[in-house]
Amino acid sequence: MSSTELTPPEAARWAARAGLPLPHDRHAAVAATADHIHTVVSVLRELDFGDTPPASTYRVGKEKPDATV
């Protein structure tokens, strides 16, 4: 998706390509929602996760007890 806003006709076309035909009255709402999601994801793409290990290395276990309690 480009950096320009998704228009309602484009939202309808993309939905149809995905096999999800939209009623005409939903085109604008879907376009607005897609634009909002794109905005949020764009912010996440700017974050630096260089020192963050991949999620596959996370192991669930007991936390160490807090010594100050």
N, C-alpha and C positions, 0 to 999 in steps of 0.2 A: 504494500500500500504506500502511496506517495505521502508527502508531508502536507498535501492539501486535504481539505475536508472531504469526506465521502458524501456524495450527493444521494438523495433518495432513489433516483433511477439506478445509480451504480450499486447501491445496497440491494435493490431488487434483483439486478442482474447477477451479482455475486451469490445471493441466496439461491437463485434458480440454478446456477451452475453447480451448487452444492446439493441440489435435489430438495431444496426447502422453499418452494414457492410461497411468496408472501402476499397477503391481501393488500390491495392498494393503500388502504388506510394505515398500514403498519410500516410503510417504506421510510417515512421521515423519522419515526421513533427508532427503528433499527439503525438507520444512518447515524443518528445522534448518539446512540449507545456505542456503536462501533468507534466513533470518533473519540468518545470518552475513554474507552478501553485503550485505544491507540495512544492517547495522551499519557495515561498512567504507565503503560509499558515503555514509552519513550523515556520517562524519568528513570525507570528501573535500569534501562540500558546504559545510562550514564554513570551508574554506580560502579566502583572499583571493587571487585571481589577477588583480587589477586591472591590474598593470603587465606582465603576461605576454602577449607577442604570441601570436596564434593559430598553431597548428601549420603552417598553410599558408604562413607567412612563413619557415619554417626552410629553409635551403639546405645541402645536404651539400657539403662541400669539405675541402680540406686545412686542418689546424689550423696556426696559426702556431708556428714552432719556439720552444721555451723558451730564452730567452737565458741562463738561469743554468746550463745544462748544459755 
